[in-house]
Structure formats: structure tokens, C-alpha cells
Amino acid sequence: MEKTDENIRIMDEKEIFQYEKLILTPIKELVPKLAIPTVISMMITMIYNLVDAFFVGKIGTSASASTGILLSVQAIFQAVGFMFGHGSGSNISVQLGMGKKKEANKIAALGFFSAMVISVIPMILGLIYIDQLMRALGSTETILPYARSYGFYILISGPALTLSCVLNNIMRYEGKAFFAMIGLVSGGVINMFFDPILMFGLNMGINGAGLSTAISQYISLGILYYMFFSKKTITEIKFLNLEWNVVRFFRIIKNGLPSLIRQSLNSISTMALNICAMPYGDSAIAAMAIVGRVAMFIGSTMVGIGQGFQPVSAFNYGAKKYTRIRKAFWFTFIIGETVLGIMAIVGMFFPGEIVRAFRDDDSVVRIGRIALMYQCVAIIVQPMGIVTNMLFQSIGKSKIASFTASLRTGLCYIPTIIILPKFLGITGVECSQMISDILTTLICLPFTIVFLAKLPREDEEVELDRQYIESKKVEK
């Protein structure tokens, strides 16, 4: 790389563009620009599940319930993917904010190939012990045949889901959310196209839904990797960049731990929900599966908005632009609260109609309608907890991030879903997530207020700023 007399590295065009985008673009323009493609990506990812739930619901109540059982399995692969994706992505963004591109490349390669190796383990174990796994996740004897068939394809496509999560997050932290969106949207569209063809056109039933998901996951992975292969990103994921380094590896794990905790607890909490709903029959499991998918679809909007905020907070934290971090946090929270509030209100007005669209069964609708109304209240209070967790994770405060990540589906939810049904019956199952989200928000708020109050008031000039100034001089 060319150097000046002062031994300051000259930035290339991609690095100059990234600096101008993440440091100089106004927050009110930057966060939406990054969030919109990420929101679309997240919602399309959720459509994978909604489309399967919609078409599988045409088969029967037990088949519909099986898709809820498999959410736990998907959460395991997502846990690995998000751990290495967020862990490497946040480190990459900070390193780029410090002007260290070579180190960023090494982190990207280590995160990707580590996830590739580790994701194969749950796939193999799951396939070997598939019946035992489905029963442990809450399958009844009537649900088991469907869960076994659908689960085979979910396990086969698990590594693709994991690696897609890694690539998606690395691109987001670079500020390349649009490219990530292309890969995920393509997979979602393919899934929607193949589901009815394989399930009903070729009479494959629930096997068709599973095969469609597997095909779309691997195509999506191929498109995402092409973005790196064609050098549309700043970092390069090549085997040549893979360099085993214990310190680097554990730095990735440390920053990704909150995501691993959050996604692992998603799996455990889904399993606990299915088990607690089991005494009320397949209709209860099916209803809660449908409501859970709808809530995840709406909640993915907030996750997408928050993920648009993460590269801003990580890059500016590395560049010591503290004023922008404060502005970005509160702007993201307000936008998220507004959007989720509107979507939650719509859900409250049409809960029965939404549930019936996925399964036209009166007993399923009766349980699901009440559960969805409670979920809509939970959705309104989610933004503070989500943005708080994403802030701490993106800047490397892994201990606080791990704690806040464990609240919504773990420390607050699991005791709630176990205890409330003992006193309230099915109502306890229906309202547990709402109680958990309220508690999560109340716990997260003090952490946010204290951190933002202690953050330095004045920005600092760092090496990256000097590199940018010198690069602009060379351009002239």
C-alpha cells in the first residue's frame, strides 16, 4: 500500500467510501439506509418459516405443530452462525474503524471456517438421534412422524443456515447490508416458489416443505458467498487468509457469546413452551407455534433496525466518535418503537384472522387469538431490550451483552413459562412472553442510562481520521 512521507497509510476507494458513510453521513440518514435492507433481509428470513407454516397448515393440525417443534433445531444452527457472525463482524468493524484491513481479513476467514466445522456437529448428531431429538423437543406421538420428516431436511440444511448467518453479519458490520439482503431475499423467494410445487404438485407433503427449505438455504448461501468472491465487500474470505490464532479466535467467541446465549436460549425456550403446551393437546402446540412465528416476523423488524445500528456503533466506537453513538442509539430506539407499535396495534385488531390464515381449526384459533394479543403487548416493549443488547455487543462489552441477551428468552422467560401455567393453566402459556418482555425492558434500561452517561462527551481524532485526510489530499 502506498505511504506518505509521514508514514500514514493511504486508504483505497472502498475504505474512503466506508469512512464517509459511517463517520460523515448524518445519523438520521445513515441508520435508515443501513436498516432498510437489513429489515427486508430479516423479514424475508422469517418468511422462510411463515411460508412453511402456511402450506404445512393445509395438511393438518399435527403437521402444523411439527414446524413449531423444529424452530428449536433451527435456533441451534442460528446460534452458531450468529455467534461467529456477530463475533467476527463486530471485531471486523472495529478493526476497519482503526484502519487495520489485513487483521479484518484474518478475522473474517477464521470466523467463517470455524463456523463451517462446528455447524456439522449438530447436523450429524441430530440425524443419528432424530427420533429422540424430536421427542425431547416436545413432539407427541401424533406429531412425531411429521417432525421426523420435516426435521431431516432442516438438519441437512443447518450448516447452510449457519454460514449464511456468518456472511450476512459480516457484510452488515461492513455497512454492506444491501448485498446481504440480495442473498437472503433470493432464498426466501425460492422457498415460496418451491413449497407449493413440491408439497402439492409432486405430492411430497411435508417432505416437500422441508426439501424446499433446504434447497433455498443452500442457494442463499451461494449468493452470499459470491458477494465476497466477487470482491463487492471490503474484507475477503479466502482459505489463504485463514490463520489459526488463539487470541483472535477467543476474541471472536467473546464478542459473539451474547448471540450464542440469545439463540441457544431461543431453542431452550421453544422446547419449554412446547412441553408446557403439551398437556393441552396438539391444538395448543400448533397455536403457539403459529403465534410464535408471527411474533418473530414482527419482531424481526426491530432486529433488522437494530442490526442497521450495530455497524454504526461498532465503527464509531473504534473511531472514538462518541456523540454519534448516543445519537444513533436514541434514534434507533425511537424508530423501532414507532414501527413495532404500529404493527402490534394491527395484530391486536385482527388476532383471530391472522391465526386462522395458517390453520383453519377452531380450537387452534381460540388459543392462538388470545396468545397473539398478549404477544402484541410484548412486541411494544421489545425495542429497549434489543437495542441495549446490540449496543453492548457491537462495541465489545461482552459481559453486559451476554447478560442482557439471556433475559428475554432465558432468565425472565423460562421461569415464567414453567411457573405461570401451574396457576393460570393455558392462560399462563399464552401470556408468558409478555411478562418476560416487560421484565427484560425494566432490567435493561438502567444499564443503558449508566453507560451513555459515562461515555466521553468529546470525540477524539484517531489514526483513521489522519489516513482519510491524507487520502483526500492525494486525490486532489
N, C-alpha and C positions, 0 to 999 in steps of 0.2 A: 504493500500500500504506500502511496506517495506520502512524503512527510515534508513539513515546512522547516525553516531554519530553527524554529523554536521546538522542533521535535514533536509537534502536535499532529496527530493522525488526521488525514483528510477523509471525510465521510463520503460514501458513494451516494448515488441518487436515491436509492431505497431508504437509506438511513436519514438523509436530509428530509425526505418526504415524511418519514415516521416522526422525526423531531417536530416538524412544522405541524403535523396532525395532532400529536399527543401533548405537546408543550404550548403551542401558539394558538391553536384553534379554541375559540370560546367554549366554555363548558356546556352552555345551553344548545350549542350546535353539535359539539363533539359526542356527548353521551347518546343522544338520539341516533346520530349517524352510525355509531357502533352497535347500539342496542337493537335497532330495527331488524337488520339481517339476523342477529342472534335470536331475537324473539321469534322470527319466522322459522329459524332452524329448530328451536326448542319445540315450537308448536307442531311442526312437521314431524319431529321425532315422536311426540305424543300421539300424532295421528297414526303412526305405526300400530300403537296399541288400540286406539279407538276404532280404526278400520277393522282390525281383527275382532274386537269385541262386538262390533255391529253385525258383521257377517256370521260369526260363530253363534251369536244370539239367535239366528234363524234356525239353528239346529235343535236347540233345546236349552232348558234351564241348567242342567248339569254341565253341558258343554260350555255355556256362558260362564259358569262358576270356575271352570278349569283355567280360563285366561287370567282370572284373579290369582289363582294358585301360582301360576308361572311368573307373576310380577316379581316374586321374591328371587327367582332364579336370574331374571334379567338384572335385578338390582345388584346381584353379586358381581356380574361382569362389568356393570357400570361402575361399581365401587373401585375395581382395579383400574379401569380406564380413567375415571375422574381423579384417582389418587396420582397416577403418573401424568395425566394431562394437566391438572392444576398444579401439581408439584413441579413439573418441568416448565410449564408455561409461565408461572409467576417468577421463577428463577430466571428464565429467559428474558422476560420483560425488564426485570431489574438490571440484568447484565447489559442489555441493549441500552437501558437508560444511563448506564455507566460508560457506554461506548465500547463494550467488550464483545464483539461479534463472534470471535473464534470460540470463546467459552460458551456462548449461547448455542453454537452448533454442536458442541460436545454434549451439552445437557440434553438437547433435543434427541440426539441419537441414543443416548443412554436411556432416556425415558421411554422412547418408542420400543426399542428392542427388549428392554426389561419387561414391559407390559406384554409383549408378544409371548415371551416364555411363560410368564406367570399365568396368563389367561387360559393356557391349555390345561392347567391342572384341574380347575373345577369342571371343565368340559369332560375330561376323561373320567373323573370320579363320578360325575353326575350320570354319565351314560352307563357306567358299570352298575351303579346302585339306583337306577332310575325309579323303580317301584318304591323302595324305601324312602327316597327323597320326596316323592310326591305325597306319600302318607304323612311324612314329618311336616310338610308344608301346609297340611290341613285338608287333604283330599279325603272325601268319603268314598265308600265302595262304588257308588254310582258315578262319582266324578272321576275316579282313578283312570278308567280306560281313555277318557278324553285327555286328561292331564298327561298321561304317559305318551300318547301320540303327539300332542302339541309340544310337550316338553322335549322330545327327541330333537326336533328342529331348532328349538330355542337354544339348546345346549350346543348343537353343531354350529350355530351362528354366533355363539357367545364371543369367541376371540375377535370376530369382525366388529362386534359392538364395542368391545374393549378398545381396540385400536382406533376405531372411528372417534371415540371419546377423547383419546390422546391427541390425535391430529386436529380435531375440532378446537380443543382448548389451546393448543399451541398457536394456532392461527388467530384465535381471538385475542390472546395476550400480545400478539404482534400488531393487533389492530386490523387484521385481515378477515373480519367477520363475514364479509360478503362471499369470499371464496369458501368458507366453511358452510355457509348457507346453501351454496350450489350443490355440494356433495350430499348434504342431509335432505334437502328438498327432492333431489333426484331419487334417492332411496324411498322416500315417502310416496312419491308419485308411482313408482314401480310397484310398490306394495299394494296400493289401491287398485292398480290395473290388474295385477295377477290374482288377487284374492278371489273375486267372483269367478274368474276363468277356471282356476284350479279347483275351487271348492264345489262349484255347481256345474260349470261347463264340462269338466272332466270327472265330476262326481267323486272327488277326493275327500270331501267333507272337511273335518278339522285338520287332516293331514295337509290339505291344500293351503289352509291358513298358515300353518307352520312353515311349509316349503316356500310360500310366497315371502314370508318374513325373512327366511334365511337367504333367499336369492337377493332381495333388496338390500340386506345388510352388507353383503359382500360387494355388490355393485357400488354402494355408497362409499365403502372403504376404498375401493379402487379409484373413485373420482377424487376423494380427499387426498389420497397419496399423490395423485397426478399433479395436484397443485404444488407440492414440494418438488416433485421430479422435474416439472417444467419451470422451476425457479420463479414462481409467482410470489413466493414468500421470501422473507429475509433470511431465515435460518434454513439449513439444508439437512435433511435426514438421510444420511448415507452410512453404509456399513463402515466405510473408511473413517468416518468421524467417531465411531464407537471406540471409546477408551475407558476401560474399567478403572474407576476411581472411587474408593470407599467414601471419601468425604463428599464427593459430588453426588453419589448415589443416595446417601442418607440425608443430604440437603433436599433432594427431590422428595424423598419419603416424608421428611419433616413438614415441608410445605403442603404436601398432598394428603397428609394424615387427616385433616378435617374432612376432606371429601370422602376418604375411605370410611371414616366413622359415620358420616352422614348417610352414605349409600348402604353401608352394612346394616345400619340401624333401620333403614327403609325396608331391607329384606326381613329383618327380625320382626319389625312391627307389623308387616304384612302377614307374616306367618302367625303372629299372636292374634291379629284381627281374625284371620280365617278360623283359628282354633276356637276363639271366643264366640264366633258366629255359628260354629258347627252345631251346637245344641238346638238352634232354631231352624235347621234344615238347609237344603241346597238353595232355597229361595233367598235366605239371608246372606249366604256366601256370595251368590250371584249379584244380589242387590248392592252389597258393599263393594264388590269388585267393580261394578258399573260406576258407582258413585266415586270410588277412588280414582278411576281413570278420568272421569270428567273433572274432578278436582285437580288432578295432576295436569290436565290440559290447561285449565285456567291458571293454575299456579306456575306453569312453565312460562307464562308471560312475564311474571315477576322475576323468575330465574334468568330469563333472557335479558331483561332490563338490567338486572344486577350484573350479569356477565358482560354487558356493554360498559359497565362502570369499572370492572376489575382491571383491564389494561390501563385505564386512565390512572387509577390509584397506584398500581404497581410501578408504572413507568415514572410517574411524577414523584413517587416516594423515593425511587432510586435517584432521580434528578433533583431531589430536595425542593420541590415546588409545593410547599405545604398548603398555601392558600387555595390552590386548585383542588387539592384533596378534600378540603372542607366543602367547597362549593359543589364538587361533584357528588359527595355523599348526600347532602340535603336535597340537591336537585333530583338525584336518582330516587330517593325515598318519596318525594312528593309526586313524581311522575308515576311511580309504582302504585302508590296508594290510590291515586286517581283512576288509573286504568283498572286495577283489580276491584276497586269499589264499584265501578260501573258494571263489570262482568258479574260480580257477586249479586248485585241487585237483580240483574236479568235472570240469574239462576234461581233466585228466591221467588220470582213471579211464575216460573214455569218448571218447577221441580218434577212433577209427575210426568209431564210431556217429555222431558229430557230422558228420564229413566225408561219410559215406555218405548222410546225410539230404539233402544238397544235390546230390550226384551219385553215383549208384549205378554206379560204374565201378571195378573192382578196382585198376587202375593209378593212378587218381586217389586212391583211399583209401590205397593203400600209401605214396605220397609224402606225402599230407596228414596221415596219422596221426602220423608222426614229426615233421613240421613243427609240428603243433599242440602236441605235448608240449614242444618247445623254446619255443614261444610262451608256454605257460603259465608256464614259469620266468621268461620276460621280464616277464610281467604282474605277478608277485610283487614285482619290484624297481622297477616303474614309479613308485609314488606319490611318492617323494622328488623325482625329477626334475620331475614335473608340478607339484607344489605349490610347489617352489622357483621355477620359471619363472613361475607365476601370481602369486606374491607380488611379484616384482620388476616384472612388467608392470603389475600393478594400482596400484602406488604410483609409477609413472613412472620407474623405474630401467631405462631402455630399453636401455642398452648391455649390462648384465649379462643382462637378459631376452632380448635378441637372441642373445647367445652361448649361453645355456642352451637356447634354443629351437632352435638349429641343431645340437644334439648328437645327439639320438635318431634322427632320420631324415636327418641330413646328415653332420656331421664324424665321427661314430662309425660310422654305418651304411653310407654309400656306399663308403668304402674296404673295409669288411668284406665287403659283398656282391660286390665286384669281385675281391677277393684270395682269399677262402676257397674258392670253387668251383674255382679253379685247382689247389688242393692236395687238397681233400676231395670234389670232384665235387658231386653233388646234395646231399650232407650239408652242404656249405658254404652252399648256398642255404637249406636248411632251418633252420640254426642261427644265421644272421647276425643276425637281430633280437635274439635272446637276448644275444649278445655285445655288441651295441650298447647295449642297455638297462643291462647291468651296468656298462659303462664310463661311461654317462651319469650313473648314480647316484653313482659314485665321484667324478666331477668336480663334480657339483652340491653335494654335502654340505659341502665347505669354504666355499663362498660363503654358504650358509645360516647356518652356525655363526658366521662372522665378522660378518655383517650383524646377526643377532639380538643378538650380544654388544655391538655398538656402538650399538644402538638405545637412546635415553634410557630410564632406569628410571622416571622420574616422568612422569605425564600432565600436560598443560597445559590451562588454560582458554582458549578461543578465542571469537571473536565469536558463533559459532553457539550456544555454551552460554549466552551472555548473552541472545541472541534467544529461546531456548527458555524460560529462566527468566521473562523479561518476558512472553512469550506466555501462560504458565501463570497469571501474576498477572492478566492481562487477562481470562482465562477465569473466574477467581473473582469 
